[in-house]
């Protein structure tokens, strides 16, 4: 069984990117279903689900570099 199958991740190009948050102590990952182009929404998801605080300015630089290749 590959990872896509194991975690029910679509292999269709139009369904990507797919974000799964793996939290220690939880059996299943938490699937992000928000706006995949919104760094603010992704940060809010991480802060809510992982219970962490992220420096939005630093995260935006990382997100921009990842998105732009």
N, C-alpha and C positions, 0 to 999 in steps of 0.2 A: 504494500500500500504506500503510495507516495504522499507527500505532505498536503498537496491540494485536495486529494481525496479524503485524507484523514481529518482535515479541518473544514471540509465543505467549501472550498474556494473554487469558484468558477474558473475554467480555463479559457473562457471566451475573452477575446481582446478588449471588447467594449466594457467588460465588467471590472477592469483594472484601473487604477491600483486598488488592492484590497488591503485594509489595515486590520490586524488582529493584535490585541494587547494580551500578553501572557503575564499573569500576575501569580507570583509565588503563592502556593497554597490553594490555588483554584484549579480544578480539574480541567475546565474548558476555557479557551481564550474568550475575551470580550471583543465582539465585532463592532468596528466603527461604521456607523451608517449615515454620518453627516456629510456635509459638503466636502468633497475630496480635494478641492482647490483652495479651501479656506484654512489658512494657518491658524487663525483665531479659533475656529471651531475644533480643529484637531488638538490644539493646546488645551482648550476647555475640556475636551473629552479625556485627555490624559490626566489633567488635574483632578477631574471628578472621579474617574475610575481607578487611577493609581494612587490617588491621595498625595500627590506631589505638587510642588510649586516649580514652575519653569520660568526662566527669564525670557519673556516674549521677544525682546530685541535680539538676543543670541539665537533663539529658535528660528526666527524669521530669516536670518542669514543662512542657517543650515538648510531650511526648507527651500529657499530660493536657489541655493547651489544644487540641491538634489533635483528640483523641478527642471532647472535649466540645463542640467546635464553637465 
